[in-house]
């Protein structure tokens, strides 16, 4: 295309994005904040807690909505995380309708992510579910979760804040998982 066609397409795209942002901005004001935040570490019973909440007739639980989690994890600043996080939540909550209380179940893998989630929804009650680190390590070794055994994932290869490389984690040998869990437990027992 010519420069004029490219300029017209760019202007049309920006107008469409501006229109979409204005719609979401209106939504943010109309959507009730989350009824509660269920924040958690790995292997602590959070899925069971989320399912128990979801069994309530008035409740909807958004289970680890990936866009929202990525926002809290990767935003360049706390202000951007709050701004974008609230708008993403509004899109999710608008999809479930106004008559339901929406709870967010979030697995946040860094203290900064936790702080950002709490800042974005600062008036929302929250709970952090956790479990003995020894038990979590044993569970992850015996039955490794998908995120721990991921061979290569481009989104994890570069840390967005400093550009440092992140090495991928190899899947543990399934034959020796049980003995590894015992070794970890023994080491942790000596520390604790």
Secondary structure, 3 states (H helix, E strand, C coil): CCHHHHHHHHHHHHHHHHHHHHHHHHHHHHCCCCCEEEEECCCCCHHHHHHHHHCCCCEEEEECCHHHHHHHHHCCCHHHHHHHHHHHHHHHHHHHCCCCEEEEEEECCCHHHHHHHHHHCCCCCEEEECCCHHHHHHHHHHCCCHHHHCCCCHHHHECCCCCCECCCCCCCCHHHHHHHHHHHHHHHHHHC
